[in-house]
Amino acid sequence: MKPYQPLNCDLHDFLEIACMRGYCLQVELLDGPSFVARALNTRTAPSKEEFFVLETASGRKEERLDRLLAITPLDAGASFGRIELAGS
């Protein structure tokens, strides 16, 4: 896996909002299929890599932030729409 590339702080705010509000999201990855999950939290590993903690139908999973292409809230009345995270 390539070295971790931190996410732009402005974009990180959208992940925090999604977690605080418990949004159900369509999560798109750079190198994999998209999936639906509920935003739970973000986590920083001792290595300084950051992860998005999600609850899926098959259980809890973590995605490294630099693997995320985009997130789209599926909740009615969400405070933001599709956010592209890649290339930040």
Buried (B, 14 or more C-beta within 10 A) or exposed (E): EEEBBEBEEEBBEBBEBBBEBEBBBBBBBEEEEBBEBBBBBBEEEEEEBBBBBBBEEEEEBBBBBBBBBBBBBEEEEBEEEEBEBBEB
